[in-house]
Amino acid sequence: MSEALDDEADAGPGYDPAGLRLRGRARLGGVAVALATVLPYEVVDGQPQFLWHLAGELGPAGLLAYLAPALAGLGIVAASFVVRRSATLALVVIGALAAAGVLIHLGADASAWDLVALPDAVGRSPLIPLLCLALTAAGSSLTFAERTRRAGQAVLIAAVVLAVGFYTWPGRGEAPIQAAVRLLGQVGDVPDWRFQLGFIIFAIILLWPALISLIGLVHLKIPAPDDQPLVGIVARYGLAALLGMLVFRGIPGAAQGWGTFHAIGAIVCLTGLVSLTAGALVVAIGTLAAPPGADAEADPRPAARRAGVFVLAAVVLVSGAQWVLARPPSKGVDWTLKAATPAGDALFSDTLMAWNRARLRWDRQARSASGAEALLAVKAAGRTLVDAAQAFDPSLAPAFERLTRESRDLGLAGRRWHRLVADVNEAIRAAGQPYYLDPTVLTLRGDGEARRHFRMRAYRVTRVRRFDVEGDAFATLHVDRIDGGTGASPLLGFSRDLQPFAIVLLPEIQSFQEELADGAAADPPTCLAGSGSDPNDEAEEIAADVCGKFLAKAVAELGAGLPAAAAAVVDRHELQHQIDGPVVPMAPLVAERLAHRGEEVRERVNRELSAYLAQLTADDAPPHLGAVQLARLAIGSRGRRIYPITGLLALEALTGHPTLLDSGPVGDGLAQALSEISADSPDALRARARAAWARQYGADLPAIVAQDVVSP
């Protein structure tokens, strides 16, 4: 402490006790902020997963974002020892936290393209509410001295403005103020007073930054009695006290495992962030607005301005580097397909799957017993696989050897598994072989634990369709499954953001078009053949009748072209997923209708809504065929699952007729929507779909030019 005091004294006559406090907070708060990096992000197989487990799964931008709290926090601690002027230290703290925020924001977007998102402790911190608290704490302190009173009042007003914007802006779902009102409105409906108290406490926590910001306005008229007013103290530590009480209350009934430690660590981290930011703002604003008694020679402002320019340049440089690292993966693929051969089919459908099953058995046994015998079987199956690959195509053998060798690890991470399989796929593509492997990571939860199992599916590629989307290359692969798996997929295709192409599942499309043909041939025609759904009410029966009639008309017009048309609809759907990527603007209709459904539901429906609307715009497929698919999803549903919800909202987006409320589907709206769509010509329906997509996503659909089709 005496060393810090000497530093401040050496800095000149403009000594301010706020600078000394900032130096102490920088050392404690810096450690608290750095704690976010070392908190476990999840628990798998009863074991916490830390940075050293996640590092191999994240790309460069994601890893840098994950390290950002540690880099910023430890940098602030180091600066507290080497930076002598408190104003300069304040600017370094603000710059370090700002740079960390940019790194996390850009890195979270980049990680969304990858297989592993940033942990919530890093990627989803409520930065704006915390900034409101920090501004309130700083502003109230600044009103104590007359020389900084105006600046302090401006900071307090800024805190309120920021809070109003945050609480009233819906973002990607329900506005926070709406959520708080809904919580309070449900208090009377809860039977037990303890639950009522819980609802009230949650509402208070949600509204806490706004309440504190509003209370801080008292210092617009009444200056703070000292430079550590009660409002500032509550702004810094009140939220931590509320959250701490919840954690303490939950400990007696909890397992007191890693979840409790994570909650405590997160509270410490958030408290350090607020305290650091507030202290730095007090010193920086106090110095730059009106330094305490500084004469021309000892004025700290020129040095602070120079330091500010340096800090700003560093933030811009770091942000630019992260922006480059966070660019999404390139799409499209060049593929010259050779003809499938019996040897290739045997390699991918028999030998590879035998190794895959052996590895899965060993994985399960080794987690509960030694698994030594199963491991020997895995090694033997791996040698057989590599030898078979060498005999079939020597260029594939190195990738298969890495796959079999590096996957003999119980700590295998999801991204690493995908990378190993992706290396095999790249070798297959380079060799022109018509095969594709789809890696999957199954996370099974039970007994409070999560377990991961790594599997894959094997497909034969029959053709590759390539597209130009406003100068960018995209592709879809049409595939047949050959690994002997049983049971039809509920999906007609799928798209993974990390991959440079989407997948169209031909067997499922064949089943889909057969169901359409059967429904069109029925008396009366029905679009529900094979869907397993029945209308919920008379209005939905009318909707089903309308749908059946325009299905029969579409099938009659297509004739033998029905399979190709069905594939084209799926092509356009999955292509849109590739174009959108993981970060899609939130459609207003989704935000409004699904305000209470949870973030995961909203995000999934939002992505699917974009693709289902886009599939109606395909030039090489009748849009009414895509509308039939929407009707099959919507009619007979209860509006509780992702795809039925999407079908209902897509029909509402197209026509404006309400199709989904909190109580469930609206049969009358569904019937009206389908009746209106059925009266459109194909071109009119395509135009309707383009307009609906533009309304929901704030832009026009990109121009798509189908290029060549690559076949064996």
Backbone hydrogen bonds, N-H to C=O, Kabsch-Sander energy under -0.5 kcal/mol:
donor,donor_aa,acceptor,acceptor_aa,energy
5,L,1,M,-2.2
6,D,2,S,-2.4
7,D,3,E,-2.2
8,E,4,A,-2.1
9,A,5,L,-2.5
10,D,6,D,-3.0
11,A,7,D,-1.1
12,G,9,A,-1.4
15,Y,13,P,-0.8
19,G,16,D,-1.7
20,L,16,D,-1.0
21,R,17,P,-2.2
22,L,18,A,-2.2
23,R,19,G,-1.9
24,G,20,L,-1.7
25,R,21,R,-2.7
26,A,22,L,-2.7
27,R,23,R,-1.3
28,L,24,G,-1.9
29,G,25,R,-3.5
30,G,25,R,-0.6
30,G,26,A,-1.3
31,V,27,R,-0.8
32,A,28,L,-2.0
33,V,29,G,-2.7
34,A,30,G,-2.2
35,L,31,V,-1.1
36,A,33,V,-1.6
37,T,34,A,-1.4
38,V,34,A,-0.7
38,V,35,L,-0.7
39,L,35,L,-0.7
41,Y,49,Q,-2.2
42,E,49,Q,-0.6
44,V,47,Q,-2.4
45,D,450,A,-5.5
47,Q,44,V,-2.0
49,Q,42,E,-2.8
50,F,48,P,-0.6
53,H,50,F,-1.3
54,L,50,F,-2.0
55,A,51,L,-2.6
57,E,54,L,-2.2
58,L,54,L,-1.1
63,L,59,G,-2.8
64,L,60,P,-2.4
65,A,61,A,-2.1
66,Y,62,G,-2.4
67,L,63,L,-2.1
68,A,64,L,-0.9
71,L,67,L,-2.8
72,A,68,A,-3.0
73,G,69,P,-3.0
74,L,70,A,-2.7
75,G,71,L,-1.8
76,I,72,A,-2.3
77,V,73,G,-2.1
78,A,74,L,-2.5
79,A,75,G,-2.4
80,S,76,I,-1.9
81,F,77,V,-0.6
81,F,78,A,-1.3
82,V,78,A,-1.5
83,V,79,A,-2.7
84,R,82,V,-0.6
89,L,85,R,-2.2
90,A,86,S,-2.6
91,L,87,A,-2.0
92,V,88,T,-2.3
93,V,89,L,-2.6
94,I,90,A,-2.5
95,G,91,L,-2.7
96,A,92,V,-2.8
97,L,93,V,-2.4
98,A,94,I,-2.5
99,A,95,G,-2.8
100,A,96,A,-2.2
101,G,97,L,-2.2
102,V,98,A,-2.2
103,L,99,A,-2.7
104,I,100,A,-2.6
105,H,101,G,-2.4
106,L,102,V,-2.7
107,G,103,L,-2.4
108,A,104,I,-2.5
109,D,105,H,-1.7
110,A,106,L,-2.1
111,S,107,G,-2.6
112,A,108,A,-1.4
113,W,109,D,-0.7
113,W,110,A,-1.0
114,D,110,A,-0.6
114,D,111,S,-0.7
122,V,119,P,-1.7
123,G,119,P,-3.1
124,R,120,D,-1.7
125,S,122,V,-0.6
127,L,125,S,-2.2
130,L,126,P,-1.8
131,L,127,L,-2.3
132,C,128,I,-2.1
133,L,129,P,-1.9
134,A,130,L,-2.3
135,L,131,L,-2.8
136,T,132,C,-2.2
137,A,133,L,-2.5
138,A,134,A,-2.6
139,G,135,L,-3.3
140,S,136,T,-2.4
141,S,137,A,-1.6
142,L,138,A,-2.3
143,T,139,G,-1.1
144,F,141,S,-1.4
148,T,145,A,-1.0
149,R,146,E,-0.9
152,G,148,T,-2.6
153,Q,149,R,-2.5
154,A,150,R,-2.1
155,V,151,A,-2.0
156,L,152,G,-2.2
157,I,153,Q,-2.1
158,A,154,A,-2.3
159,A,155,V,-2.1
160,V,156,L,-1.7
161,V,157,I,-2.6
162,L,158,A,-2.6
163,A,159,A,-2.2
164,V,160,V,-2.8
165,G,161,V,-2.3
166,F,162,L,-2.3
167,Y,163,A,-2.8
168,T,164,V,-1.6
169,W,165,G,-1.4
173,G,170,P,-1.9
177,I,167,Y,-2.2
178,Q,175,A,-0.7
179,A,175,A,-2.0
180,A,176,P,-2.3
181,V,177,I,-2.3
182,R,178,Q,-2.5
183,L,179,A,-2.3
184,L,180,A,-2.5
185,G,181,V,-2.4
186,Q,182,R,-1.0
186,Q,183,L,-0.7
187,V,184,L,-1.1
189,D,186,Q,-0.8
190,V,186,Q,-0.6
190,V,187,V,-1.2
196,Q,192,D,-2.0
197,L,193,W,-2.6
198,G,194,R,-1.9
199,F,195,F,-2.4
200,I,196,Q,-2.1
201,I,197,L,-2.6
202,F,198,G,-2.5
203,A,199,F,-2.2
204,I,200,I,-2.4
205,I,201,I,-2.6
206,L,202,F,-2.4
207,L,203,A,-2.2
208,W,204,I,-1.0
208,W,205,I,-0.5
211,L,207,L,-2.7
212,I,208,W,-2.7
213,S,209,P,-2.1
214,L,210,A,-2.3
215,I,211,L,-2.5
216,G,212,I,-2.3
217,L,213,S,-0.6
217,L,214,L,-1.1
218,V,215,I,-2.0
219,H,216,G,-1.8
220,L,217,L,-2.1
221,K,218,V,-1.1
222,I,218,V,-2.3
233,I,229,P,-1.9
234,V,230,L,-2.7
235,A,231,V,-2.4
236,R,232,G,-2.0
237,Y,233,I,-2.5
238,G,234,V,-2.6
241,A,237,Y,-2.0
242,L,238,G,-2.3
243,L,239,L,-2.7
244,G,240,A,-2.6
245,M,241,A,-1.9
246,L,242,L,-1.5
247,V,243,L,-2.2
248,F,244,G,-2.8
249,R,245,M,-2.6
250,G,246,L,-1.7
251,I,247,V,-1.0
251,I,248,F,-0.5
254,A,251,I,-1.5
260,T,257,G,-0.7
261,F,257,G,-1.4
262,H,258,W,-2.6
263,A,259,G,-2.0
264,I,260,T,-2.3
265,G,261,F,-2.6
266,A,262,H,-2.5
267,I,263,A,-2.0
268,V,264,I,-2.2
269,C,265,G,-2.4
270,L,266,A,-2.6
271,T,267,I,-2.3
272,G,268,V,-2.4
273,L,269,C,-2.1
274,V,270,L,-2.2
275,S,271,T,-2.6
276,L,272,G,-2.6
277,T,273,L,-2.4
278,A,274,V,-2.5
279,G,275,S,-2.5
280,A,276,L,-2.5
281,L,277,T,-2.3
282,V,278,A,-2.2
283,V,279,G,-1.9
284,A,280,A,-2.8
285,I,281,L,-2.6
286,G,282,V,-2.1
287,T,283,V,-2.4
288,L,284,A,-2.6
289,A,285,I,-2.7
290,A,286,G,-1.5
293,G,291,P,-0.9
294,A,291,P,-0.7
299,D,295,D,-0.9
304,A,300,P,-2.2
305,R,301,R,-2.9
306,R,302,P,-2.3
307,A,303,A,-2.5
308,G,304,A,-2.6
309,V,305,R,-2.3
310,F,306,R,-2.1
311,V,307,A,-2.9
312,L,308,G,-2.8
313,A,309,V,-2.4
314,A,310,F,-2.2
315,V,311,V,-2.5
316,V,312,L,-2.5
317,L,313,A,-2.5
318,V,314,A,-2.7
319,S,315,V,-2.6
320,G,316,V,-2.5
321,A,317,L,-2.2
322,Q,318,V,-2.2
323,W,319,S,-2.3
324,V,320,G,-2.0
325,L,321,A,-2.1
326,A,322,Q,-2.1
327,R,324,V,-1.2
332,G,500,P,-1.7
335,W,333,V,-0.6
337,L,335,W,-0.7
338,K,432,G,-3.2
345,D,341,T,-2.7
346,A,342,P,-2.4
347,L,343,A,-2.2
348,F,344,G,-2.3
349,S,345,D,-2.7
350,D,346,A,-1.9
351,T,346,A,-2.0
352,L,347,L,-2.6
354,A,350,D,-2.2
355,W,351,T,-1.9
356,N,352,L,-2.4
357,R,353,M,-2.6
358,A,354,A,-2.0
359,R,355,W,-2.6
360,L,356,N,-1.9
361,R,357,R,-2.3
362,W,358,A,-2.3
363,D,359,R,-2.6
364,R,360,L,-2.1
365,Q,361,R,-2.4
366,A,362,W,-3.0
367,R,363,D,-0.9
368,S,365,Q,-1.4
369,A,365,Q,-2.7
375,L,371,G,-2.1
376,L,372,A,-1.9
377,A,373,E,-1.7
378,V,374,A,-2.0
379,K,375,L,-2.4
380,A,376,L,-2.3
381,A,377,A,-2.6
382,G,378,V,-2.4
383,R,379,K,-2.3
384,T,380,A,-2.2
385,L,381,A,-2.1
386,V,382,G,-2.6
387,D,383,R,-2.4
388,A,384,T,-2.3
389,A,385,L,-2.4
390,Q,386,V,-2.4
391,A,387,D,-2.1
392,F,388,A,-2.1
393,D,389,A,-3.1
396,L,393,D,-2.5
397,A,393,D,-0.6
397,A,394,P,-0.7
400,F,396,L,-2.0
401,E,397,A,-2.5
402,R,398,P,-2.1
403,L,399,A,-2.2
404,T,400,F,-2.5
405,R,401,E,-2.0
406,E,402,R,-2.8
407,S,403,L,-1.3
408,R,405,R,-1.2
409,D,407,S,-1.8
412,L,409,D,-1.8
417,W,413,A,-2.4
418,H,414,G,-2.2
419,R,415,R,-2.5
420,L,416,R,-2.5
421,V,417,W,-2.3
422,A,418,H,-2.8
423,D,419,R,-2.2
424,V,420,L,-1.4
425,N,421,V,-2.5
426,E,422,A,-2.5
427,A,423,D,-2.0
428,I,424,V,-2.4
429,R,425,N,-2.7
430,A,426,E,-2.7
431,A,427,A,-1.7
432,G,428,I,-0.6
432,G,429,R,-1.3
433,Q,428,I,-2.0
435,Y,433,Q,-1.7
436,Y,459,Y,-2.3
438,D,457,R,-2.9
440,T,455,R,-2.5
442,L,440,T,-0.5
442,L,453,H,-2.9
443,T,441,V,-0.6
444,L,442,L,-0.7
444,L,451,R,-3.1
446,G,449,E,-2.4
449,E,446,G,-1.8
451,R,444,L,-2.7
453,H,442,L,-2.3
455,R,440,T,-2.4
455,R,453,H,-0.5
457,R,438,D,-1.9
459,Y,436,Y,-2.6
460,R,480,D,-3.4
461,V,434,P,-2.0
461,V,459,Y,-0.5
462,T,460,R,-0.5
462,T,478,H,-2.8
463,R,478,H,-1.2
464,V,710,V,-2.5
465,R,476,T,-2.6
466,R,708,D,-2.0
467,F,474,F,-2.9
468,D,705,V,-2.8
469,V,467,F,-0.5
469,V,472,D,-3.2
470,E,468,D,-0.7
470,E,703,A,-1.0
472,D,469,V,-1.5
474,F,467,F,-2.3
476,T,465,R,-2.5
477,L,502,A,-3.1
478,H,463,R,-2.6
479,V,477,L,-0.6
479,V,504,V,-2.5
480,D,460,R,-2.5
482,I,458,A,-2.3
483,D,458,A,-0.8
494,F,503,I,-2.1
496,R,501,F,-0.6
499,Q,496,R,-1.1
502,A,475,A,-1.8
503,I,494,F,-3.2
504,V,477,L,-3.2
505,L,492,L,-2.1
505,L,503,I,-0.5
506,L,479,V,-2.2
506,L,504,V,-0.9
509,I,505,L,-1.9
510,Q,506,L,-2.6
511,S,507,P,-2.1
512,F,508,E,-2.3
513,Q,509,I,-2.9
514,E,510,Q,-1.8
515,E,511,S,-2.1
516,L,512,F,-2.0
517,A,513,Q,-2.4
518,D,514,E,-2.6
519,G,515,E,-2.5
520,A,516,L,-2.5
521,A,517,A,-1.8
522,A,518,D,-0.8
522,A,519,G,-0.5
526,T,519,G,-2.2
531,S,528,L,-2.2
532,G,528,L,-0.6
541,E,537,D,-1.7
542,I,538,E,-1.9
543,A,539,A,-2.1
544,A,540,E,-2.6
545,D,541,E,-2.1
546,V,542,I,-2.4
547,C,543,A,-2.6
548,G,544,A,-2.6
549,K,545,D,-1.8
550,F,546,V,-2.0
551,L,547,C,-1.9
552,A,548,G,-2.3
553,K,549,K,-1.8
554,A,550,F,-2.0
555,V,551,L,-2.9
556,A,552,A,-2.1
557,E,553,K,-2.0
558,L,554,A,-2.0
559,G,555,V,-2.5
561,G,558,L,-2.3
562,L,559,G,-1.5
565,A,561,G,-2.3
566,A,562,L,-2.7
567,A,563,P,-2.2
568,A,564,A,-2.0
569,V,565,A,-2.0
570,V,566,A,-1.8
571,D,567,A,-2.7
572,R,568,A,-2.3
573,H,569,V,-1.9
574,E,570,V,-2.9
575,L,571,D,-2.4
576,Q,572,R,-1.7
577,H,573,H,-1.4
578,Q,574,E,-1.8
579,I,575,L,-2.3
580,D,576,Q,-3.1
581,G,577,H,-2.3
584,V,582,P,-0.9
591,A,587,A,-2.3
592,E,588,P,-2.4
593,R,589,L,-2.6
594,L,590,V,-2.3
595,A,592,E,-0.8
597,R,594,L,-1.5
602,R,598,G,-2.1
603,E,599,E,-2.7
604,R,600,E,-2.2
605,V,601,V,-2.7
606,N,602,R,-2.6
607,R,603,E,-1.9
608,E,604,R,-2.3
609,L,605,V,-2.9
610,S,606,N,-1.6
611,A,607,R,-1.6
612,Y,608,E,-2.9
613,L,609,L,-2.3
614,A,610,S,-2.1
615,Q,611,A,-2.1
616,L,612,Y,-0.5
616,L,613,L,-1.0
617,T,614,A,-2.1
618,A,615,Q,-0.8
621,A,618,A,-0.9
625,L,622,P,-1.5
626,G,622,P,-0.8
627,A,623,P,-2.0
628,V,624,H,-1.9
629,Q,625,L,-1.4
630,L,626,G,-1.6
631,A,627,A,-2.3
632,R,628,V,-2.5
633,L,629,Q,-1.6
634,A,630,L,-2.0
635,I,631,A,-2.9
637,S,634,A,-1.7
645,I,641,R,-2.3
646,T,642,I,-2.3
647,G,643,Y,-2.7
648,L,644,P,-2.3
649,L,645,I,-2.5
650,A,646,T,-2.6
651,L,647,G,-1.8
652,E,648,L,-1.7
653,A,649,L,-2.8
654,L,650,A,-1.9
655,T,651,L,-1.5
656,G,652,E,-3.2
661,L,664,G,-2.5
664,G,661,L,-1.4
666,V,659,T,-2.4
667,G,665,P,-0.7
670,L,666,V,-2.3
671,A,667,G,-2.5
672,Q,668,D,-2.5
673,A,669,G,-2.5
674,L,670,L,-2.2
675,S,671,A,-2.2
676,E,672,Q,-2.2
677,I,673,A,-2.3
678,S,674,L,-2.4
679,A,675,S,-0.9
679,A,676,E,-0.5
680,D,677,I,-1.6
685,L,681,S,-2.6
686,R,682,P,-2.3
687,A,683,D,-2.4
688,R,684,A,-2.4
689,A,685,L,-2.4
690,R,686,R,-2.4
691,A,687,A,-2.4
692,A,688,R,-2.4
693,W,689,A,-2.5
694,A,690,R,-2.4
695,R,691,A,-2.2
696,Q,692,A,-2.0
697,Y,693,W,-2.4
698,G,694,A,-1.4
705,V,468,D,-2.7
706,A,704,I,-0.5
707,Q,466,R,-3.1
710,V,464,V,-3.2
710,V,708,D,-0.5
711,S,709,V,-0.6
